[in-house]
Amino acid sequence: MTTLPASAVVLGSGAGALSSAMELSERGVDVTVADFERFRANVDAIIETGVIRLKSPWHQVTEAPARGSLDPAAAVRDAPLVVVSVPAFGHDTFAELLAHNLSDGQLVVFAGEGGGSLALVAAMRRAGVRPRVEIAELNSLPYGARVRKPGLITASRKVGGTLVAGLPAGNRAQDVACELWQSVSKAESVWETVLLNFNAIDHVPPILGNLGTIDGGPGKFLLWGQGASPAVCLVIAAVDAELVEIRRALGFTNLKGYEEYLVEQGFAPEYLGDLYRTLQSSAFADSTFATGPRALESRYITEDVPYALNLMASIGREVGTPTPTIDALIHLAGVATGTDYAREGRTLAAFGLEGAGRDGLLAASTTGWW
C-alpha cells in the first residue's frame, strides 16, 4: 500500500489538470497548479480565490483548496509528486522544463494521452542528465472534464478502462497513480498506454468520413450519433484491429478492443459485439461537434493525427505490423488540411528509438532508458 505525498504540483491548467488537482486536494494533498504566463487567466483564478471549483450536473458547486503558480520551473523543484496534464503537443515543452529541474527521488505522472513519459526520458537524454526519478503515464484522462471558466470545471470520473504504465515498468509512480485514481489499472508497458489511445481511434474516422458536413456551414453535428454510421464504424474497427495486432506483436497479454473499453469506461451500458450498435447506445451518441470552415483545426485532428496516429504507425513499422488504415487516415487528414502529417508528426525518431526494433522498444520500456 502506497501513501500519497503531502504535497504535489500539477503542470497545466486545463480541464484534466484542474480535475487532477482537485482530486489530489480532496485526498488531503497540498497541491499547486502551475502553468506558463500565456495561461495566466486560468492560474490567476486559483491564486485569487485559493480554490478550484467543480460544478455538478445539478449546478451545485464544490470547492477544494489549491495554490497557483506562474513559475512552473520553480514549482516542480523538490516537489515529491509532479502530475503533468497537458495535450500531447505540450509534452515536449514540459519535458524540457522537467529535464532541467527534477532531482533524485521525485515522481512524475503524465495524465492524458500516452507518450509523455517517453518525451521526458528523451529530453533528459538530450540534456545529458539522469536524475533518479520514477515516471508513469496514463493512456487517457480518468475523467470526462471541461473548463467552464477560469478555475471552474465540470468533471465526472470514468468507472474504469484507464491504464497506467511505469517507466521503468512496475515503479512507484505507477503505484501512486493507482492510489490516486482508484479506477485506474496497471498496464504492462508504456507502449500499451501509447497504443490504447481512444481519442485517436474514435475521433479521426468520423471526422474524415463526414467532411462535407464537418467543414461546411457553422453548426453542431452528432459526431458519433450521426457520424458513426455502420461504414464509419468499420473504419474505427479497422484502426482498432491494427493497434491490437501491434500490441500482439509486442507480446502483450491484454488484447481487449475499443468496443470493450467503451463499456469499461462507463460510456456504454453493455458490450454488444457490434461497434455500431454499442456506439449508438453510448453516451457519445448525443455528443456534438462544432462544424464550419475551421472545424479541422480541432484537436481531434491537430493532436490525434500527428501525435497519436503517426506515432502508432511508426511503432507498427518498427515491429513489422502493417497499418494500412491508419496510414490512409494520416494521408487523408493531411490532404484535407494541407499538412504533411507523415513528415511533421511525432514518430519513434522523436524519442531516439527509431531503428530499435521490437526488442529494443521492449527493453526501453522495461529499463526506463535507452
N, C-alpha and C positions, 0 to 999 in steps of 0.2 A: 504494500500500500504506500503510494507516494503522498507527499504533502505539498500543497500549493505554496509557493513562496509568499513572504509577507508583502512584497511589492512587485510590480511589473510595469513595463512600458508597452503600449500599443502604438505601432507606427502606422500612420494612415488616419484619415478622419471621415471616411465614407461609411456606408451602412454596415459593412462587415466589420470594420474596425470599431465602430461605436457599439455594435452588438456584442463583440468580444470584450470590449472594455466594461460594458455594463455587466456582463456575466461574471467577469473577474471581481468587480466591485461587490456584486451581490454575494459572492463567495468569501468576502472579507479581505480581499487583496487591495492594498493601496495602489491604485492604478493611475498612470499618467498617459494621456493621449498626446502624441507628438506628431507634428507634420510640418511641411515647409511653408514659407511665408506666403506663397501663392494660394494656400488654403487657409489663410488667416481667419476668414469668417467662420469656418467650422470650428477652429480651435478657440477663437475668442469667445464663442458662446459658452464653452466649458470653463474658460478662465473666469469669465464674468459671473457665472452662476454657481460654479463649483459642483455641477451635476451633469449627468447625461439623462435625458428624459425619454421615456418609452410610452407611446400612445397605443392602447389596446384597440381591438376591433370595436369595442363598446365605448370608445372615446375617453376611457379613463387614462390618466397619465400617472406613471410611477417614476420615481427619480432614484438615481444611485450616485453617490459621491465620486468625483473624479477630478484630477488636475489636468491642466492643459499646458503644452509647451510648443513654442515655435523654433526650438533648437533641438532637433531630433538627435544630432550627434552627441550633444551633452547629455540628453535624456537617457540614452542607451548605456552610457558608460557605467559599469558596475551594477546594472540592473540584473537581478537574478534571472528574470524571465523577460524575453522580448517577443511579442507577438506582432508579426507583420501581416497586415490585411490590406492589400492594395491590388489593383488589376495587374495582370501578368506583364503589361508594358511598364509597370513601375518596379518590377523585381530587380532589374539591373541597377537602377538608381539607389534603391535602399541596400542592395547587396554591396555596392561600392562603399556606401556610408558605414555599413556594419563591419566590413573587412578592415577598416581603419580605426574602429572604435571598440571592438569586442576584446575581452580579456578572458583568461582561463576561468572555467567554471560556469560560464553563462549558458543559458538555454535559449534557443531561438526556434520559434514555431511559425511557419508560414500558413496562414489560414485563407484559403481561396483556391484558385486553380493551381494545379501542380507545376513544379519546375523551379519554384523559388529557392529551395534548398540547394539545387544544383547550381543556380546562378550565384549563390553565396559562396560555395566552395570554389567556383571558377574565379570569382572576384578575389578571394583570399590567395589563390594561386598566382593571379596576376600581380597582386601586391607583395608577393613574397613573404606572406605571414601565415602562421598556422597556430592560432590560439587553440587551446584545448577546450573547445565548445562542443555542445551537442545540439544537433539540428533536426527538426522534423517538419513535415508538411502534410497538409490535408489535400484531398483531391477536389474538395468543394467546400463552400461555406456550410456550416452546420445549421444555418438559418435561411429563411426567406426574409429579406430585410430591405427597407427603403429609408432614405433620409427624407423627411418631410420638410424640415427647415433646419438651419444650423443647430446642432445639439439635440434635435428631436427626431426619433426614429420610430418606425413600426417594424416589428420583427416577430417571427414565430419560429420555434425550434423544429427542426426536422426530427422525426422519431427514430431515424436510423439511416443506413445507407451511405454514411460518410466515413471515409477511411483516413488513417494517418500512418505515415511511414517515417521511420527514423533514418537519418544519415549521419553516422553509420546505422545499419539496421539494428533494431531492438535496443535503442538507447533510452536514457532517462527523459529526454524531451518528448519522446513518443508516449511514455507513461504519463507524464504531466498533462499532455493533450487529452488523453483518455479520461483523466480525472476531471479536468475542467469541463469537457464536453462529454457527458456520460452516454450520449447516443452514438459516439464515435467508436469505431472498432479498428483493430490493428491490421495494417497491410503488410505483405511480405517485403516490399521493396518500394523505393521511390519511383521506379519505373511503373509500378502498378498505379500509384497516385497520379502520375503523368498521363497514363493511358486511359484511366477511368475519369475522363473529363466530360461530364454530362452535357455541359453547355456546347462543346464542340460537336457532340453527337446530335443534339436536337435543335440547335439554333440555326445552323447554316443551311441544311436541306430545305426547310420550309420557306426560308427567305429566297434562296435561289430558285426554288420551284414555283414561286409566285411573284416573279419580278415585275410583271405587268401591273399588278396591284400595289406591290410594295413601293415602287418608286414613281407611282402615279400621283394623283392629287392628294392633298393633305386629308388625313382621316385616321380611323382606327381599324385595325384588321385583327381578326381572331387567328393568331399565328398558328395555333395548334388545333383550334376548333374547326376553322375553315381550311387553313393552310396545310394541315397534316392529312391530306387526302390519302386514300389507300395507296396510290402510286408514290406519293412523297414518303409515306411510311416505309415503303420498300427501300427507298434510298437511305432513310435513317437506319433501317435494319442492316443494310449492306455496310454502312460505315461501322456500325457496332460489331458486325461479324468480322470485319478486317482487324479491328482492335482486339477482339477475342483471340484471333489467330496469332497476333503479335505476342499477346500475353502467354499463349500456349507455347510459342517458340522460345520464350524466356523461361519456361518451366514453372510458371505459377500454378498453384492449385485452385485458386479462385477464378473460375471462368464464367461467372454469372454475367448475364447480359443486361443491357439498358432497361428492357421492359421489367425485369425482376427488380432492378434498383428503383424504378418508379414507385413500386409498391413498398419497398423497404424504407424509402424516404418519407412515405406517408402521402404521396401525391395521388396515388390511385388506390382504390379500395381492394382490388384483388388482381392477381395475375391471371390473365385470360388466355395466354398463349397466342395472342393475336395483337400485334402492336397497335394497329389502327383502332381496334375496339378498346384496348387498355388506355390509349391516349384520349379517346373521346370520353371515357368515363373518369378521366383525371381532372384535378384542379386546373391543369393547364388549358383545358378546353375553353375556359372563359377568359383566359389571359389575352390582353390586347397588345398590339404593336403599332407604334405610330408610323403611318405611311407618309410619302411625299418625296420630293426631289432629293432630300438629304437623308433619307432613311438608311441608305447603305453606309452612312457614317456611324451607324450604331456599333457599339462594342460587340454585338452579336456577329459582326463581320470583322471589324478592325482589330479585335482582340482574338476572337476564336479561330480565325483563319491563320494569321501569321504566327501566333504564339502557341496555338494548340494543334490544329490540323497539320501545319507544316512540320512541327516537331515530331508528331506521331508518324508522319510519312518518312521522316529521316530515320526514326528508330526501326521502322519496317525495312528500309533498305539495309540497315546495319545488320539485321538478323536474318535477312533473306526472305522476308514475307511481303508479297506484293500488296499494294494498297491502291488499286485502280479507281475505286470510288472516291476515296479521299483525294487522290491526285486530281481527279476530274473536278471536284468541288473547289480545290485550290485554284485550278486554272480558270474555271468559270467566274469565281469571285474576282480574280484578277482582271479578267476581261470586262466584267461589269463595272469595276471601279477604276480601271486604268492603272492598276498597280501590279507590279511583278512580285506577287507574294512568294512564289517559289524561290526567288532570288533574295528578297528582302526579309523574309520571315525567319523566325528562330529555328535553328537546326542543332543537331548534336555538336556541330563545329563551334557554336557559341559557348559551349561548356568545355571545349577542348577534348571532346570524346569522339569526334568523327574518326572512323578507322579503328576504333577499339574492338569491334566485333562483339558478338554475343557474350563471350566470356569476359571481355574487358568491361562491358556495361555492368554485368552482374558483380564483378569484383569491385568496381567503383561504388556500387550501392551498398555492398557488404562492409567495406573498409571505411567509406566516407572520404576517400581521397584517391587521386589518380595521377 
